[in-house]
Amino acid sequence: MSRNYRIVRLAGLHTPEADRHILQAVPVFKELSYHDQMEELFKLRYVYSDSFSRAMRQLGHDAYDIVWDFDLVQRQWAQEHDVDCQSENWQSTALLEQIKALRPDVVYFQGTELAIPGRVSKTRNSLNWLSVLSGEVPSIKLIAMYSGFPSRSDRLNGVDLLFSGPPDVCKHYKQQGFQPILCYHAFDEEVLKDLSDVAISKEEEVTTRQLTFVGSARAPESRYWILRQLLAGGNLQAWVDEPDVFHHQGDRSRILESLADGGRVWCHKVTTDKLGREGQGLFGKIIQKHSIRRQVDRFLKAKTLAELFPGQCHDAVLGLDYYQTIQNSLITFNRHTDYVSDSVGNMRMFEATGVGACLLTDAGSNLGDLFLEDYEVATYCSIDEAIEKSKFLIENEDKRKELAMKGQARTLRDHTTRNRCDLIDEVIQSAI
């Protein structure tokens, strides 16, 4: 027997550019109430938007979204509820008071970032939000979390239900003693209506590009090197997010740590994908000579993609601009992070197919669980194959359109937010 419950999702925007973008899109944003600010924010379709709470409400539940890392809206809520915004820990105080006021039965963490120990209080480094909520909010019966990226186990202390994907990330958590439920990312169908409305309102000619990439370069992972090769070929246009890890020795320790954790995976991906002499040289020598520190020093002297290809690289895009850029592509390119090893299922797979683009993506052992290879999406196993298939699809309009149409149909049938919430709800119902 199904039961209704009240659920609050804690999600983040995860971009320092959000303030600037939102204030450009909605100049009066700061003058609005918290409720109206959230409505305007969700209309822009940044990252997760309110797709989760909408789907949960369709299932009969009382559902809310809190965007915990966006200070503009959090400060507005705090001011409306007499929370002192001058105190050092005002963000944590406001968030806790928000959750208390909503009195949820279930709290759902969208990602592990908020649960990093020490994020609650700068003076209590071992404290995490899951333990705080368990002790401070008596209405909570269950704490759930989604993790699409392998994180440290101390972020999960106190979680009752762990949803995770793709399979390699689930495997990571199983090795740490957790019991994750496989649950992939999804596509928000409302985006299609929003894109149609935007196109009608703009009434301008759409610029269609042959091959695009929209997202993070993830240097120094293999995605960075494969994008370099594609950009060098001349067809690719990239709207790329490149945090400046280049030229900054302060990032040396972070990259060293990353290489220590995932270097062997990166090396395998780079060498098997035939990324060229420069890419192979960097990672190959890590294996052959174990000279990680020296190779990191070399990498830090490298250039960003925007520096190397200024005419083909553009500023990162967010929200509806992100989706519109993908939709206006003949083909859009995808490459997973090296941390998921042999499995696939990142957000871009569902976003790209959802808006009707022809997706060219790296193959993985679980691809058949999501899409039919070279029937609903185009796949590649090496850089040479990626280049060859992109040229073939550019020249063969019928095949390209067929892939795009079938890929979109599959996503709208099997990979929507409502699909995922059906699964999440079923698990919560059995546990609450």
N, C-alpha and C positions, 0 to 999 in steps of 0.2 A: 504494500500500500504506500503510495507516494505521499510525502508530507511537504508542505510549504515551509520555507525557512528564509531568514534574512541573511544576505551575503554581501560583504564589502570586498571589493578588489582593490589592492594597493599596487598601482602601476606607476611607472616613471616615464618621462619624455626622453631622458638620457641624452640631451643635447644642450650645450651652453648657448646655442644660437636661437633657442626657442623664443626668448624675450623679444629679440629684434624682429624675428619673422612675424610673431603674433601682433606686435604693436604696429607693424607695417600693414598687416591685413585688417586689423581692427583698431584704428587710431584712438578710439574712446575706451579701449579695453580697461584701463585703470579706473575709469569712472563708473564701471558697472558693478552690480552686486555680485557676490560669490556665485549665486545660482546662474546669473546671466553670463558671467565669465566662463563658467564651465560649459554652458550651451554653445558659446562662440568657439571655445577651444575644441570641442568635439566636432563642430562643423568643419573644421580645418583638416580633420582626419590624420592627425599626427600619430605615428606609431600605432598604438592599440585603439585609440579613440574610446568610445563607450560601447563598442561592439559586444563586449562580455556582458555588461549589465542589461543591454537591450535583449540579448538572447536569453538570459536568465529570467527576465521579466516575462518573456514569451512562454517560458516554461512554468509560469505561475509563482515565481519567487519575488521577494522584495529585494531588489539588487541595486547597489550603488558602486560608483567608481571614485576613488581618491587618487589624484595625481600628486604623489608625495614629494617629488623633487622640483616642482614648479613653484618657485617662491611667490610669484605674482598672485596666484590664486590662493595659495596657502596663507599668505599675509592678509589677504582680503577676508578670508574666513576667520582668522585670528582676531582681526579688528572688529568684525561683526559680533564676536563672542567674547570680547573683553579679555583676550589673551595678550599679555605683554610682549610686544614684538621687539623690545629692546634687550631682552635677556639673551644670554649667550646661546641657550638651548631652546629658543622659541619655536623652531621648526618641530622639534621632537614633542614639546609641550602641546603645540597646536594639533599635531597628528594624533596624539593620544586622546586629547579631548574630543576630536572629531569622531574617533572610533567609539569612545564611550557614549557620545550623544546618539549615535546610530544604533547602539545595542545589538550588534550582529550575532547571529548564531554561528556563522562561518566567516572566517577571514581568509582571503585567497591572495597570496603574494604572487604577482606577475614578475617572476625573476627573483634572483637571490641577492640583488645589490642592496636592498634596504636591510637585509638580514646580516650584513657584515658586522661581526662583533665590534663594539665601540661606536656604532653609528647612533645609538640612542643617546649616549652621553660621552663627552670627550674625557671625562674623568673616570669612566668605568669601561676600560677597554675590552673586557671579557663579556659584557652584557650584549645580548642581541634582542631584536624586537619580538621574536617569538616568545621568549621567556617573559618579557615585560607584559605582553598582551595576556598571556595565560594567568599572570598574577594580578593584573590591574582591571581586566574587563570580565566580570563574572558571567555575562551573557554568552560568551564564546564557548561553543561546544566542540569546535573542530577548527584546526588550522591547516590549510592546504597551501601548496606552493607549486608553481610551474618553473622548471629550469630547462632551458634549451641549450645550455652551455655548461660544460663540466666545471663545477665550483668546489671549493673546499668544504669538508663536512661540517666545520664549525658554523657555517651559515645555515645549516639545516637542523641544528639542535632544537628540538621541541616541535618539529613538524609531524602532523598526524597522517597526512596524505601527500605524497610526492608524485606529481605528474611531470613527465620528462620525455624528451625526444630530440633527435632521432635515436635509433637503437644503440649507437656507440656511447651516447651520453647516459642512457639507461644502464649500460654495462659499467660505466664509470661509477655510478652510484651503487650498483649491486656489489661491486668490489669493496665499497666502503661500508657495507652492511645495511643499506637501505633497500626498500622494496618499491621501486618506481613503477608507475603505471604509464605505459607508452601512450603518448598523446602528442600529436604534431601541432605545429603552428597552423594558421588558417587565414582565410580571406573574408573580409567584411563586405557583404553584397551591397550595402548602402553606398559604397564608393562608386559603383557604376552609375547610380542615379545622380550622385554629386557631380561626376565627370560630365554627364550629359547636360546637366544644368549649367555648368561652367562653360561648356562649348557653345551653348545657345546664347548665353549672356555676353560672351566675348565677340562672337560673330566675326572671327578673323580666320585667315587662311592658316591651316595647320602645317607646320614644317615637319615632314616625316624624314627620319634618319634611318640609314640602312642597318647599322649595328650599334647598340648602346650598352653601356654598363652604368648602373645607378647604385651607389652604395659606398661602403668603406673599402679603401685599398688594402687594409690590414697588413701593412708592411711590419716586419720583414717576412711575412708568411708567403707561401707560394702564390697566393692570389696577386700580390704585388708584381711578382716576376712574370706571371702569365699575362697580366694586363699590359705590362711593358712591351711584351712581344706583339700583342694584338694592336696596340697603339702604333707601334713601329710599322705595322703592315698598312696603316693608313685608313682603314675602314671604320675603326672604332671611334665613337664619341663617348666621353666619360663624364658623368656628373659625380664627382668623387669627393669623399670625405677623407682628408689626409691629416690627422693630428700630427703635429710637427715633431716626429721622433728623429728626424734627420737633423744633423748639425748641433744636437744638444747632448753633451756628455752626461747631463743629469739623467738621461733616459738609459744610459748604458747598463746600469744595474737591472732595470726592468727587462731589457731585452736579453741580458744574460740569464736571468731567471726563467724567462719564457723558453729560451733555447734549451736550457737544462731540462725543462719539463717536456718539451715537444720537439726537440731538434731532430730526433730520429724520424719522426713522422714527416716533418717538413722536408728532410733530405730525401726520403722515399718519394714523396709527391713530386718534388722538383725534378729528380733524376728520371723518374718514370714518365713524366710529362714532357721531357726533352725541352726544357725551357731556355735552352741556349747556353752559350759559354759562360756568360756572366752569372746567371742564376745557378748553373751547375757548379761553377767554380766556388761560389760562396758556400753552398751547402755540402758539396762533395768533400771539400777540404775539412769540414767539421768532422766528417766521418773518418777520413783517411789520416789526418794529422792531429785530430782532437784539439785543434787550435781555435776553440770557440771565441776566446777573448780577442784574439787578433782579427778574426773575421767580423766580429761585432764592430770593432774599430773601423774596419773597412766599410761596413754597411753604413755607419753613421756619417761617412763622407759621401754617401750616395745622394741622389737628388730625388725630389718628389716627382710624381707623374706629371703634375702641373708644370714643374720647371722643365722637364724633359720634352713635354708635348703641349705647349701653351695654347696652340690653336685647336687642340682636340679635347682639352680638359676644361670643365666648367665647374662653377661653385656647386656644392652639394645642394640638393633640393629636398624639401620636406613636405609631408602631407599630400594634398591634392596635386601640387606641382610634381611631386615624386611619381605619383600614379600616372599623371598626364604625360610625363616624359617617357615612361615605359610604354604607355598605350600608343604613343606617336612613333614607335620604332617598328621597323620591319622585323627585326630580330633583337631580343635583349639577352645579354650574356649573364651567366651565373657561375659562381665558383664558391664552394663551401669553405669555411675555415678549416685549417689543418687539424684542429682539435677534435673534429668528429671522425677523423680517419677514413673508414671505408663506407660510411653511411651518409645519407642525404636527407634533407627535409627542412631547409632554412625558410625564413619568411618569404624571401624573394620568389621562391618557386611558386607559391600560391598567389602572391600578389601579382606577379607577371602574367601567369595563366588566367588569373581572375579577371584582369582588365582586358584580356583578349590578345595579348602579345604572343608572338612565336618565341618560345623559350629555348635557348641553347644552354644546357647545363651539364656539369660533370656527372658521370654515372656513378652509382653506388650499389652495394649489394642488396639494398632494400628498395631500390627505385620502383620495382614492379608492384610494391604495395601501395604506391602513390600514383604513378602514371605508367602508361605503356610506352616503352622505349621506342623512339623514332616513329611513334604513331600519335601520341598526345603531346610529347615534348621531344626535341632533338637533343642528343647526348654526344659527349666526346670523352675519350679516355686519354688523349694526349693533346698537346698544343697543336701539333700538325693536323690532327683530326678536327680540332675546333676551327682552325683556319679554313680547312677544306670544306667543312659543312656550312660554315657561315657564307662562303662564296657560292656554294651550291644553292642555298636557300634564298640568297639575294637574287640569283638568276632564275629561280624556279618559283614563280609566284603562286601557282596552284598548290604545290606541295607546302609551301610556307603558310598559306592561308588555311589549308586543311589541318595542319598541326595546331595552328592558333585556335581554330574553331573547336577542335576536339579537346584540346587542352583546357580551354575555358569551360566547355561542357562538363568535363570531369571534375574540375574544381568547384563549379557551382552545384554539382550533384553531391560530392563527397568531402569537400575540404573547406566548408564555410565555418564561420564562428559558431553558428547554430549546431552544426555537426559535432564540433568539439564539446560544446556545452551539454549536448545530449549525453556524451560519455562522462563528462565531469559530474553532471547531475546524478547519473546512475550510481557512480561510485560514492558520492557524498550521501545519497539516500541510504545506501547500504551500511554506511559507517556512522551516521549521525544518531 
